[in-house]
Amino acid sequence: MDLLLHLRGFAAVADEMSVSEAAIELGVDQPLLSRRLRALERELGVELLDRTRRQIALTPAGTALLPRARHLLDQADHLLRSIRRHDRESFVVAVPPGGDPAPLARLVALLEAEGVDVRLASDSDETPESAAWTVEACDPDAATWLTPLGAATAPGTARGPVSLSSLRPRRGGERTQLLALPRDLDDPAGRLRRLADRAGIGPATLRRAPHQLAVAETMAGRASLVCARHEAVTYGLSWSPFSDPVPRGHRLVEQLPPPGPLAAGPVREQALALLGACVGAPEDGRG
């Protein structure tokens, strides 16, 4: 006899005080539930239900058993949930630091709705190789997503598209720092450096600055910061796109196989679009 199954039927009848209602609640036929109750009573050697009345009631033995049965069922349910959580491996998504958190939150909600146990991580974590999906920086020519870069300036100084060359210090003019985030200047391909050189901006002018310091200098009106739009918007900075494309590239590194909903179809497409939005890519993924 499956003791837990029979106790679950008994507890349902005790809750509903009706075999028929309990059968509906459990999704079984009423005769089957009645047989389970009789089998439980035979196993225990006592009557659990008083069937002599118009409406069934618990016998003293049934009343004594009920709290113990509920406790045992709660413990069994807790055990099953714990084992399932332990056995289900998290789907780890590693993203670069500084991404837009709003699309990431929507990605988590999307995957949880599909039954995927998702965990977010940074691509700078000690064990990024454990990630099922990793969004990593790459040469724009090999990118899954292109993020257009532009110039961020102090709040309230918005203007139209600008060229890199327009940020070059002018003789006799006000000298404003031109800063870039480490992630862009540490690019092994050196694309931003090359584009800046072509615009007449040398290493002495385009300087590397940590994120917080670069933002502070820009907010104070003492610098222009080369960054993506979402990075400027986060801090209330004005942002102007470059008239000549200056992209940042990211690609998806995928450890196969992904969970069913992410193998193909609309859920995968939505998830990838949200990852692209996190790194500031346009909806079509290209700059």
PEURWO-V950488 format. One record per pair of residues at least 12 apart in sequence whose ideal C-beta (glycine too) atoms are under 6 Angstrom apart, sorted by the first residue. I is the first residue (numbers start at 1). GAP is how many residues later the second one is. Records with the same first field share a line. If there is no record, write none. Layout:
# PEURWO-V950488
I=GAP / GAP
This chain:
# PEURWO-V950488
1=38 / 42
4=72
6=30 / 34
7=62
8=65
9=24 / 27
10=30
11=58 / 59
12=13 / 14
14=52
19=14 / 15
46=15
47=12
48=13 / 14
88=29
90=27 / 29
91=25 / 27 / 41
92=27 / 29 / 38 / 39 / 40
93=27 / 40
94=27 / 29 / 34 / 37 / 40
95=40 / 183
96=27
97=25
99=179 / 180
100=130 / 178
103=171 / 174 / 175
104=174
106=168
107=164 / 167
110=160
114=147 / 153
116=143
123=13
132=123
133=121
134=119
135=115 / 140
136=117
137=113
138=111 / 113
139=50 / 110
140=107 / 109
143=106 / 107 / 108
144=107 / 108
145=105 / 131 / 134 / 136 / 140
146=101 / 103 / 140 / 141
147=81 / 101 / 132 / 133 / 134
148=93 / 99 / 139
149=77 / 97 / 99
150=89 / 90 / 91 / 92
151=73 / 89
152=66 / 73 / 75 / 80 / 85 / 87
153=71 / 85
154=67
155=81
157=81
158=80
159=81
161=80 / 82
162=78
163=80
164=35
165=34
167=57
168=32 / 33
176=48
177=46
178=27 / 28 / 46
179=28 / 30 / 35 / 44 / 46
180=26 / 46
181=30
182=26
185=23
195=51
215=20
218=19
228=52
230=50
245=42
247=40
250=29
